[in-house]
Amino acid sequence: MDLKSNLKKEYSDKYKLELLKELGLDNIMSVPKVEKIVINTGLGEAKNNGSLIDAMVEDIANITGQSPVVTKAKTSVSNFKIREGMPIGVMVTLRGIKMWFFLEKLIHIVLPRVKDFRGVSPKSFDGNGNYNFGLKDQFVFPEIDSSKVTRPQGIQITISTSATNDDHARALLSKLQFPFVKQEN
């Protein structure tokens, strides 16, 4: 069974050659591509309620189709009553076909479901070609049953590309139809 994302197929067949010309690159191998997507959420309240971690692990697994990792505190912070080794978050790294399916779902289904959505900021690049943005809650994902969720939880998404600068990464994500806010001149 050969699974192939429509977005990956379009990237390979069409967008890669267009990016090669637009960016003025000499080699097809130097065209930027999406390398991985990291979905992360911090659960500071998990120190008082351990079931929050279990619920979020289930939610992230449903969203991504991959089992997440529970992140633990690296150091103790007395002001927040956090001890070293306490579970404080959940994260998952997507690569390959799961990454492409998640990116396609994010662009075409999830982001349009955000209330009053006008686009994502084109300024959220980190200087190395990676794009970061957050969602206020997990309810925008179709896999989440809002009647079973005890409390909304923010999710941080990082799209890591092979681009060496932000302009190339922005061109790549724009070609993939990422919904950036339109800049007015």
C-alpha positions as CSV (number, residue, x, y, z in Angstrom):
1,M,0.0,0.0,0.0
2,D,1.6,3.2,-1.2
3,L,0.3,6.2,0.8
4,K,1.1,9.6,-0.7
5,S,-0.1,13.0,0.4
6,N,-1.6,15.2,-2.2
7,L,0.5,18.1,-0.8
8,K,3.7,16.1,-1.1
9,K,2.8,15.0,-4.7
10,E,2.2,18.7,-5.7
11,Y,5.5,19.7,-4.0
12,S,7.5,17.0,-5.8
13,D,5.8,17.5,-9.2
14,K,5.2,21.2,-9.4
15,Y,6.3,23.5,-6.6
16,K,9.9,22.2,-6.4
17,L,10.7,23.3,-10.0
18,E,8.9,26.6,-9.4
19,L,10.9,27.3,-6.3
20,L,14.1,26.5,-8.1
21,K,13.4,29.3,-10.7
22,E,11.9,31.8,-8.2
23,L,14.7,31.6,-5.7
24,G,17.4,31.6,-8.4
25,L,19.0,28.3,-7.2
26,D,21.4,26.3,-9.3
27,N,20.8,22.8,-8.0
28,I,17.4,21.0,-7.5
29,M,18.8,19.6,-4.2
30,S,19.2,23.0,-2.7
31,V,15.4,23.7,-3.0
32,P,14.0,24.1,0.5
33,K,11.8,21.3,1.9
34,V,9.9,20.6,5.0
35,E,12.0,18.4,7.3
36,K,9.9,17.9,10.4
37,I,7.0,19.3,12.4
38,V,7.1,19.4,16.2
39,I,3.9,19.7,18.2
40,N,4.4,20.7,21.8
41,T,2.3,21.7,24.7
42,G,3.2,22.7,28.3
43,L,1.1,21.5,31.2
44,G,2.2,23.5,34.2
45,E,-0.9,22.4,36.1
46,A,0.1,18.8,35.8
47,K,2.0,19.0,39.0
48,N,-1.3,19.1,40.9
49,N,-3.4,16.9,38.6
50,G,-1.6,14.0,36.9
51,S,-4.6,13.0,34.8
52,L,-4.0,16.2,32.7
53,I,-0.9,14.6,31.2
54,D,-2.8,11.4,30.3
55,A,-5.6,13.3,28.7
56,M,-3.2,15.5,26.6
57,V,-1.2,12.4,25.6
58,E,-4.4,10.9,24.2
59,D,-5.4,14.2,22.5
60,I,-2.0,14.6,20.8
61,A,-1.9,11.0,19.7
62,N,-5.4,11.4,18.2
63,I,-4.3,14.6,16.4
64,T,-1.1,13.3,15.0
65,G,-1.5,9.6,14.7
66,Q,1.7,9.1,16.6
67,S,2.4,8.4,20.2
68,P,3.8,11.5,22.0
69,V,6.6,11.8,24.5
70,V,6.0,13.2,28.0
71,T,8.5,15.9,28.7
72,K,9.9,16.2,32.2
73,A,11.4,19.2,34.1
74,K,15.2,19.4,33.7
75,T,15.7,21.5,36.8
76,S,13.8,22.3,40.0
77,V,12.1,25.7,40.2
78,S,10.9,26.4,43.8
79,N,8.8,29.4,42.8
80,F,6.6,27.2,40.6
81,K,6.8,24.2,42.9
82,I,8.3,22.1,40.2
83,R,10.9,19.4,41.0
84,E,13.4,17.9,38.6
85,G,11.9,15.0,36.7
86,M,8.2,16.0,37.1
87,P,6.1,15.6,33.9
88,I,5.3,19.1,32.6
89,G,4.5,18.7,28.9
90,V,3.8,16.6,25.9
91,M,5.5,16.7,22.5
92,V,5.7,14.8,19.3
93,T,8.0,15.1,16.2
94,L,6.5,14.2,12.8
95,R,8.6,13.2,9.8
96,G,7.9,11.5,6.5
97,I,4.4,10.7,5.3
98,K,2.8,11.5,8.7
99,M,4.3,15.0,8.6
100,W,2.9,15.6,5.1
101,F,-0.6,14.4,6.0
102,F,-0.5,16.6,9.2
103,L,0.6,19.6,7.2
104,E,-2.1,19.1,4.6
105,K,-4.8,18.7,7.4
106,L,-3.4,21.8,9.2
107,I,-3.5,24.0,6.0
108,H,-6.9,22.9,4.6
109,I,-9.0,21.9,7.6
110,V,-7.6,23.0,11.0
111,L,-6.5,26.6,10.4
112,P,-9.8,27.6,8.6
113,R,-11.7,26.3,11.6
114,V,-10.0,28.8,13.9
115,K,-12.5,31.5,15.0
116,D,-12.1,34.8,13.3
117,F,-9.1,33.4,11.3
118,R,-7.5,35.9,9.0
119,G,-4.2,34.1,8.5
120,V,-1.0,33.4,10.4
121,S,1.7,36.0,10.9
122,P,4.4,36.0,8.2
123,K,6.9,37.3,10.9
124,S,7.1,34.2,13.1
125,F,10.2,32.8,11.5
126,D,13.3,32.2,13.7
127,G,16.0,33.4,11.4
128,N,17.0,29.9,10.4
129,G,14.1,29.0,8.2
130,N,11.8,27.5,10.8
131,Y,8.3,28.7,11.4
132,N,6.6,28.8,14.9
133,F,3.0,29.5,15.8
134,G,0.5,28.5,18.4
135,L,-3.1,27.6,18.7
136,K,-5.2,28.6,21.7
137,D,-6.9,25.3,22.1
138,Q,-7.1,21.8,20.7
139,F,-10.8,22.0,19.7
140,V,-10.0,23.2,16.1
141,F,-8.7,19.6,15.3
142,P,-11.6,17.4,14.0
143,E,-10.3,14.4,16.0
144,I,-11.0,16.1,19.4
145,D,-14.4,15.5,21.0
146,S,-15.0,18.8,22.9
147,S,-17.4,17.0,25.3
148,K,-14.6,14.8,26.6
149,V,-12.0,17.5,27.1
150,T,-11.8,18.8,30.7
151,R,-10.0,22.1,29.9
152,P,-8.7,23.8,26.7
153,Q,-4.9,23.6,26.2
154,G,-2.7,25.7,23.9
155,I,-0.6,23.9,21.3
156,Q,2.8,25.1,19.9
157,I,3.6,24.0,16.3
158,T,7.1,24.3,14.8
159,I,7.6,23.7,11.1
160,S,11.3,23.0,10.5
161,T,12.5,23.5,6.9
162,S,15.9,22.9,5.2
163,A,15.9,26.6,4.1
164,T,18.9,28.6,5.2
165,N,17.0,31.8,5.6
166,D,13.5,33.1,6.3
167,D,12.8,34.3,2.8
168,H,13.4,30.9,1.3
169,A,11.3,29.3,4.0
170,R,8.5,31.8,3.5
171,A,8.5,31.1,-0.2
172,L,8.3,27.4,0.4
173,L,5.4,27.7,2.8
174,S,3.6,30.2,0.5
175,K,3.9,27.7,-2.3
176,L,2.4,25.0,-0.1
177,Q,-0.6,27.4,0.3
178,F,0.1,28.2,4.0
179,P,-2.4,30.9,4.9
180,F,-0.2,34.0,5.7
181,V,-1.8,37.3,6.5
182,K,-1.7,39.5,3.4
183,Q,0.7,42.4,3.7
184,E,-0.9,45.8,2.7
185,N,1.4,48.2,0.9
